[in-house]
């Protein structure tokens, strides 16, 4: 039985304790890899970093075309992998796009992205989860504060904090179209939340997360530790946001006319593969937490892909 270093959802009251894992897992990270010492230090201290204009305009246009194609193909599809907004029939997320056998699979293997993740996580990596997100103008709903790791640990069985999220921004992220909000330094603390996990919790949590979320006092404490600061992941399309698996984040609703969309890959260390869920529940489906045929990514140098639209 793997020791549970990050218990949660056991008591009526929440608690906070320091993380037990490093943020930069590679001892030689500062000597080799795509990120500079300055960039690594920023990620280490804050739990995230925005890499502006990571992809050029041609690559960005290709991503937008593929996004639209995938949205159109799934617009009327009734499937667990296609998440709709709770108050409309608008698509919110489409999961497991890295297994499409086409463009998004190749994008997940992008050499620059993979090498950065290996630099931070100190090993080869694989995709634990992937999706495209779409927050439409005027009616894109909020998503409450949470640490991804708390859910991945309790409901999926991720043993340690040795994973990161990569959000490829496909539309300009403004302060007013519901960008991701992050609390700098929050990744250094683990919030053990209260309450139990209902059966098949994912069916409702993907639309509105209510289990595994921090209480108000914990949030106030985390923000106070950050000097009262809450950052917004704003930036131009083509940028990449990397954030640590335990960084506390959330997003407000989008009541602006401007939609917000992104491609989202979760890179996990090949040495941190999923075990039995630590919350005692049945594992979530494969499209949320990859377990089958997990292999290290072989980086792809090119994004060249041709489809007739």
N, C-alpha and C positions, 0 to 999 in steps of 0.2 A: 504494500500500500504506500503510495507516494504521500509524503508529509504535506499537510495543508499549511502553507506559510501565510496564506491570506484568507482566513475565515471571514465569512459574511453571512448575513440573513439568518443569524442564529438567535439574536436577542431582540428585546423590544426597543432598545436604545442603540443608536449608532455610536461608533467609536472610530478614532483616527490613530494610526500609528505609522511610523516611518517605513518606507519600502525596504526590502531586504535584498534587492538586486541592483547591480550597477545600471547606469543609463547607457554608457558607452561600453560595450562588452568586449571590444577588441583592444588589447594592450598596445598594438602597433597602429591603432587608428590614426594617431596624430602624425605618423611617419609615412603612411601610404593610404591611397584612396582619393576619390574625387573631391570630397569636402575638405576645405582648408581648416587649419587649427582654429581660426576665428569662428567659422561656421559650426564646427563641432562644439566649441565652448558655448556658443549661443544655444544650441540644441540641448546640451547637457544641463545648462542652467534653467532654461525656460520650458523645455519639454516639447518644443516644436521649432520649425524654421520654414520660412517662405523663400522659395527659390524662384525669383521672378523671371518670366520669359524663358523658361526651361526648354520649351519647344518652340520652333520657329513657325512662321505663318502658314507655310505649306503643310506642315505636320498638324497644326491646329485645325486647318480647314478640313483635312482628312478625318480628324477625330469628330468634328461637328457633323460631317456627312454620315459617318458611321453611327453616331449617337442618334441622329434623326431616323436613319434606316432602322435601327434597333427599336426605337420608340414606336415607329409605324408598324413594325412586325408584331409588336406585343400589345398594341393599344386595346385590342378586343380579346386578348388572351386571358382566360380564367385559370390562374395557376398560383401556387404558393410563392413561386419565385418572383411574381409580379405584384408589387405592393401599390395599392391605390390610396389616394388621399381619403381620410375618414369621412369627409363631408362632400366628396365629389367623386367622379370616376376618373379624375386625372391621375396619371402614373406618378408615383413618388419615387420608386426604386425598381430596378430590374437586377436580380442577383445572378451570380455565377457566370458573368460575362467572360471571364478568363478561360472558360471551357467552350467558347463558341467555335473553335476550330478555324478562326479567321483573324480579323483585325485586332480585337481586344485581347485575344490570347497572345498575339505577337507584342502588343503594347505592354502587357504585364511582364514580358521577358526583356524589355528594353534594357540594353546593356548599362547605360548610365544610371538608371534607377536601381537596377539589381546591385551594381557595384557599390552604390551609396548605402543600400540596406545592409550589404555584407560588411561594409566598413563599420557601421554602427553596431550591428548585432554580432559581429565576430564569428560568423560562420556562413555557410551556404544557406539559402532561404527558399521558402516555397510560399505559394499563395494560400492563406488560410480562409480568406473570404474576398469576394469581389462584387461590385455592383456599379451601375450608373445611377446617379441621383438627379432628380429634376424637381426644382421648386418653382412652380409657375408663378407668374405675376398675379397680384391681387388675392390669390387664394392658397399660396403655399404655406402650409402649417408649420408651427414651431416644433422643436424637439428639445426636451428638457435636459438639464445638466446631467451628465453621467461620465463615468470612467468606463471605457470599452473593456478594459481588463477585468473589471469586477464581473461583468456579464460573461465574458469569455472564460473566466476562471470557474464561476459557479455553474454556468449552464452548458459549457462546452468542454471543460476540463483542461484549459491551458494552464500548465503548472507554474510557470515563472513569467516575470515581466521581461520578455525578450522578443518583443514584436513591435511593429510600428505601422501606422497607417499612412498611405500615400494618396492624397487627393489631387487629381489633375484638373485644374480649373479650366472649363471650356467657355464660360461666359464671364465677362468682367464682374468681379465681386466688389460691390459698393457697400458702404456702411448701411444703406437703406434697403437692400434687397435680400435680407436674411442671411448674411454671411455667418460662417462658423465663428463662435466666440470661444476663447480659451483663457484659462487662468494660468498665468506664468508661474512656474515652479510647483504647480499642484501635483505633478507627477512624482514628486518626492514623498508624497503622503498617500496612504491607502485609507479610503473611507469604507469601513465595514458597515453596511447598511442594515436596517431592521426589516422584519417581515419575512414571510416564506414565499417560495417560488411556486405559483400555480402551475398545474399541468398544462402543457402546450402554451406556455407564457408568450412564446415568440409570435403567436398569431395575432396578439393584440399589441405587443411591445414594439413591433416594427412600424406601427402607425402612431402609437402614443405610449412611451415607456413610463411605467408607474412603479415597477418593481426593480430594485437595485439602484434607485436614484438616491442621491444624498438628501438629508434633511436640511432645513433652513439654517440651523446653527452650524452644521458642518460647512455649508457653503460660505457663511459669513466668516468663519474661521479661516478657510482657505484664501478667500479674497483679502482678508486682513494680513495673512502671511505674504501675500503678493504686493503689499503696500497699497492696497485698495485698487489695484489695476486689473482690468479685464480687457484683453486684446481682441481685436476683430481681424479675421483673416481676409483682408481686402487686398486686391491686386488685379493685374490685367490677365485676360485669358491667355492660356499657354503657360501660366505659372504652375508650380508644384508646391503644395503644402505637405510637409512631413511632420507628423506628431506622434509622440510616444504613447504606447498603449494605455498608460495610466493617467494621461493628461485629462483633467476635467474640462469638458467642453459641452456646448449645446448651441442652439440657434433659435433666433426669434422668427416669427412668421414673416412672410413676404407680402406686404400690402402695396408695394411699388408696382409700376407697370413692367419692370424688368425681371425676366426669369433668371434663375440661377441653376446651372447644371455642372456636374463634375463626374469624372470617372474615379472610382475608389477601389484601391487595392490594399489588402492587409498582408504585409510580408511578415512571416514568422520564421524564427530560426529553425533549421532542420533538427537542432538538438532540443527543441521545445515543443515537440509534437503533442497533440492532444491526448489526455488520459480520460478516465471516467470523470464525469462532471463532479465537482467538489460540493455541489449543492444537493447531491443525492437524487437528482432527477434523471430521466432518460436523456441521452444526448439529443441535441437539436438536429434537424435535418442536415444532410450533406451540403445543401446550397448555402447554409449559414456557417458551417464549420467543417472544412475539408478534412477527411480522415482517410478516404480511399485512395490507394495508389499514390501516396505522397512521395514526391521525389524532388531533389534540388533543381532549381531553375537553371537551364542552360541559357546564358544571356544571348540575346539577338542584337546584332549591330544595326540592323536596318528596320525601318518601319514601312518600307515599300509594300504596298498592297493595292490590288486593283479589283474594283467591283463596278459593274455597270448599273447605275442607279435609274 
